[in-house]
């Protein structure tokens, strides 16, 4: 019999995190901007102020083997209400499924004119 099994994709982890993600799971480091912020008019809004449903940005630090659209170090947009948190090595991370990602940030290339036709 010949071995026709395909190689399984490997999970990816940035740095030396003591964790390996499974299936379509992502480990995300939330941006530190969740504290005090300013409105467009310059009014300081404290971190404890209640806001409506607001999405949050984070950086992907580990991916499971079945993740297709997101790569390590991508900056993603997600709903902070639909999350599970875990503490690893004293840092707080967020666990998400790939389908819970709303957007992936793209940087504008230096050769881009910024015009869309």
KEKE-3310 file (N, C-alpha, C; in steps of 0.2 Angstrom, whole numbers, plus 5000, padded with zeros to 4 digits):
npx = (5004:5002:5007:4996:4992:4991:5002:4999:4996:5006:5005:5008:5019:5023:5039:5044:5032:5023:5013:5002:4992:4976:4967:4956:4960:4966:4978:4979:4987:4980:4979:4987:4979:4968:4965:4964:4957:4956:4943:4938:4936:4945:4942:4945:4942:4939:4945:4936:4923:4907:4905:4897:4894:4910:4923:4939:4957:4971:4986:4991:4998:5000:4994:4982:4983:4974:4970:4967:4966:4973:4989:5004:5008:4999:4988:4973:4955:4943:4929:4928:4919:4916:4925:4939:4950:4967:4981:4998:5014:5014:5008:4993:4982:4971:4959:4953:4942:4945:4934:4929:4935:4934:4941:4957:4971:4979:4994:4998:5007:5023:5025:5012:4999:4988:4976:4961:4952)
npy = (4994:5011:5026:5038:5049:5066:5079:5087:5104:5115:5122:5139:5150:5165:5169:5162:5156:5147:5138:5129:5132:5125:5119:5131:5141:5157:5166:5181:5197:5210:5227:5240:5252:5253:5260:5277:5289:5301:5311:5317:5330:5333:5330:5321:5304:5293:5277:5269:5274:5270:5263:5261:5246:5242:5239:5231:5232:5221:5210:5196:5182:5169:5155:5142:5126:5126:5138:5150:5163:5172:5178:5176:5190:5199:5213:5213:5216:5214:5209:5213:5208:5195:5185:5175:5176:5173:5171:5172:5169:5181:5190:5196:5188:5186:5174:5168:5163:5160:5164:5174:5186:5202:5211:5213:5222:5232:5238:5253:5252:5259:5262:5264:5275:5279:5281:5275:5267)
npz = (5000:4996:5004:5004:5012:5016:5020:5035:5039:5048:5064:5068:5078:5085:5091:5108:5114:5126:5120:5108:5095:5090:5077:5069:5077:5084:5092:5100:5103:5111:5106:5115:5117:5123:5134:5141:5130:5117:5110:5094:5095:5105:5118:5133:5135:5148:5152:5158:5154:5147:5132:5116:5106:5101:5091:5092:5090:5086:5087:5078:5086:5086:5077:5072:5063:5053:5049:5037:5031:5039:5044:5054:5064:5058:5059:5066:5066:5078:5088:5104:5114:5110:5115:5122:5136:5140:5151:5148:5152:5160:5152:5144:5133:5119:5114:5099:5085:5068:5060:5068:5065:5059:5050:5042:5043:5031:5025:5016:5001:4997:4984:4980:4973:4980:4973:4968:4956)
capx = (5000:5006:5005:4993:4990:4994:5005:4995:4999:5009:5003:5013:5019:5029:5043:5044:5026:5022:5007:5002:4985:4973:4961:4956:4961:4971:4980:4980:4989:4976:4982:4987:4976:4961:4965:4961:4958:4953:4938:4940:4936:4950:4939:4948:4937:4942:4944:4930:4917:4904:4904:4892:4898:4916:4928:4946:4963:4976:4991:4991:5005:5000:4989:4981:4985:4968:4969:4969:4967:4977:4996:5007:5010:4994:4984:4966:4949:4938:4924:4931:4914:4916:4932:4941:4956:4972:4987:5004:5021:5012:5005:4986:4981:4964:4958:4948:4942:4946:4928:4927:4939:4930:4945:4964:4974:4984:4998:4998:5013:5026:5024:5005:4997:4982:4971:4957:4948)
capy = (5000:5017:5031:5044:5054:5073:5082:5092:5111:5116:5128:5144:5154:5170:5169:5156:5155:5140:5136:5128:5133:5120:5120:5137:5146:5162:5169:5188:5202:5216:5234:5244:5258:5252:5265:5283:5291:5308:5312:5321:5337:5334:5328:5315:5299:5289:5270:5267:5276:5265:5264:5256:5241:5245:5234:5232:5230:5216:5208:5189:5180:5162:5152:5135:5123:5126:5145:5151:5170:5177:5176:5179:5197:5203:5217:5211:5219:5209:5211:5212:5205:5188:5182:5172:5178:5169:5174:5167:5173:5187:5194:5195:5187:5184:5168:5169:5158:5164:5167:5180:5191:5206:5213:5212:5229:5232:5244:5255:5252:5265:5263:5265:5282:5280:5282:5269:5268)
capz = (5000:4996:5009:5001:5016:5014:5026:5039:5040:5055:5068:5069:5084:5085:5098:5112:5118:5128:5118:5101:5094:5087:5072:5066:5082:5084:5099:5098:5108:5110:5106:5122:5116:5127:5140:5140:5123:5115:5105:5088:5098:5110:5125:5136:5137:5152:5150:5162:5151:5144:5125:5113:5103:5098:5089:5094:5085:5090:5083:5079:5088:5085:5072:5072:5057:5048:5048:5030:5028:5043:5045:5060:5064:5055:5063:5065:5069:5081:5093:5111:5118:5108:5116:5128:5137:5143:5153:5146:5154:5163:5147:5143:5126:5117:5109:5094:5079:5062:5058:5072:5063:5055:5045:5042:5041:5026:5025:5009:4999:4995:4977:4978:4972:4984:4969:4966:4950)
cpx = (5004:5003:5002:4991:4994:4997:5000:4999:5001:5006:5009:5013:5025:5032:5043:5038:5025:5015:5007:4994:4983:4968:4962:4956:4966:4972:4982:4982:4985:4981:4982:4983:4969:4960:4962:4962:4955:4948:4941:4940:4941:4948:4942:4942:4941:4941:4938:4923:4914:4903:4899:4897:4904:4921:4935:4951:4967:4980:4991:4998:5005:4994:4988:4983:4980:4966:4971:4970:4971:4984:4998:5009:5005:4990:4977:4961:4944:4934:4926:4926:4914:4923:4933:4948:4961:4978:4993:5010:5019:5009:4998:4985:4973:4964:4952:4948:4943:4940:4926:4931:4935:4934:4953:4967:4979:4987:4998:5006:5016:5025:5016:5003:4992:4976:4967:4952:4943)
cpy = (5006:5022:5037:5050:5061:5075:5087:5099:5112:5122:5133:5148:5159:5169:5162:5156:5148:5137:5134:5128:5127:5122:5127:5143:5151:5165:5176:5192:5208:5222:5237:5250:5258:5256:5271:5285:5298:5308:5316:5329:5339:5333:5322:5311:5294:5281:5267:5269:5271:5267:5259:5250:5243:5239:5236:5229:5225:5213:5200:5186:5172:5160:5145:5133:5124:5134:5147:5158:5174:5174:5179:5186:5202:5207:5216:5216:5214:5212:5209:5208:5197:5185:5179:5174:5173:5173:5169:5172:5180:5192:5192:5194:5185:5178:5169:5163:5163:5167:5173:5186:5196:5209:5212:5219:5228:5238:5246:5255:5258:5267:5265:5273:5284:5282:5275:5271:5263)
cpz = (5000:5001:5005:5005:5015:5021:5029:5040:5047:5058:5068:5075:5084:5092:5101:5116:5119:5126:5110:5100:5089:5082:5069:5072:5081:5091:5097:5104:5107:5110:5113:5122:5120:5133:5138:5133:5122:5110:5099:5090:5103:5117:5127:5138:5141:5150:5153:5159:5147:5136:5122:5110:5099:5097:5091:5089:5090:5085:5084:5081:5088:5081:5073:5064:5051:5047:5041:5028:5033:5044:5052:5059:5061:5060:5061:5069:5072:5086:5100:5116:5116:5109:5122:5130:5141:5145:5152:5148:5156:5158:5145:5135:5125:5112:5105:5089:5073:5059:5062:5070:5058:5049:5047:5040:5036:5026:5017:5007:4997:4988:4975:4978:4977:4980:4968:4961:4949)
residu = (UNK:UNK:UNK:UNK:UNK:UNK:UNK:UNK:UNK:UNK:UNK:UNK:UNK:UNK:UNK:UNK:UNK:UNK:UNK:UNK:UNK:UNK:UNK:UNK:UNK:UNK:UNK:UNK:UNK:UNK:UNK:UNK:UNK:UNK:UNK:UNK:UNK:UNK:UNK:UNK:UNK:UNK:UNK:UNK:UNK:UNK:UNK:UNK:UNK:UNK:UNK:UNK:UNK:UNK:UNK:UNK:UNK:UNK:UNK:UNK:UNK:UNK:UNK:UNK:UNK:UNK:UNK:UNK:UNK:UNK:UNK:UNK:UNK:UNK:UNK:UNK:UNK:UNK:UNK:UNK:UNK:UNK:UNK:UNK:UNK:UNK:UNK:UNK:UNK:UNK:UNK:UNK:UNK:UNK:UNK:UNK:UNK:UNK:UNK:UNK:UNK:UNK:UNK:UNK:UNK:UNK:UNK:UNK:UNK:UNK:UNK:UNK:UNK:UNK:UNK:UNK:UNK)
# end
